[in-house]
C-alpha cells in the first residue's frame, strides 16, 4: 500500500515543475502501475483472459463465489471469475461490470499488505504452530499459499458482516501440532487452509452461516462433535458443512 502514496506526490511535483499548466490526468496506465509491494496487475482482465495475473486476481476474489460456491484458482477468467469480480465490485460500491480494471485493482491494493495478505489478517495468526509452515501434509509453500486464500475468503466475510474484527484462534498445524491437540488424522489444518474462529461479536453460528457465502467448502460449528467452542472453516474437494445447532 505504501507505494501508492508516492505517485500522487510525484504527480504534484511534476505539476509544479512544469510551466505548462496541463492538469495531471488520471492516466489508467499510471494508476495500474501504482500498485504496491505485493503484486501489480499490468492489464485489464475480462472474461476470456488467462494467465498468472488472472490467478492472482482469483485469489483476491475467492471470497465472492456466491452461496455454496468455490472459485477455481486456475488462471482462466471464465463466468465464475466474472461473477466473483462483480460481487467484489458490488461489495465495495464500484461499477459492477465483472471486468477487473484500475478501480478494481486499486481497491485490492488498498486491501492488501506488502506480504499479499489482506489487511485484517496475518500469516502469524493463521499459523500458531511453527514459523516455517513445515511438517504438515503438503509442502510448506503450499500450506502457506492455502492459508493466504483462506485469509482472502475471511476478508470478504468480514466485510460482509460489517467490517467487525474476526477472531482467529489458529490455522495451520504440522502433524506434531495436530497430534498434540488431538486433531483428526485428515484434518484440513494439516493443509494450511483450515481456520478456527472465535465467537467475536458475530457468534459461532453467525460466522458459520455467513461462511457459506464465501467459498468455504468445509464449515464445522456448534452441534458438530468438538466444535461447541469455535467455528472451523476450510477448503476441501467436496462440500461438508455441519453445525446442527446453527441449523446447518
Ligand atoms: Zn479446526
Boltz pocket constraint, residues with backbone or C-beta under 6 A from the ligand:
constraints:
  - pocket:
      binder: B
      contacts: [[A, 189], [A, 194], [A, 195], [A, 196], [A, 232], [A, 233]]
      max_distance: 6.0
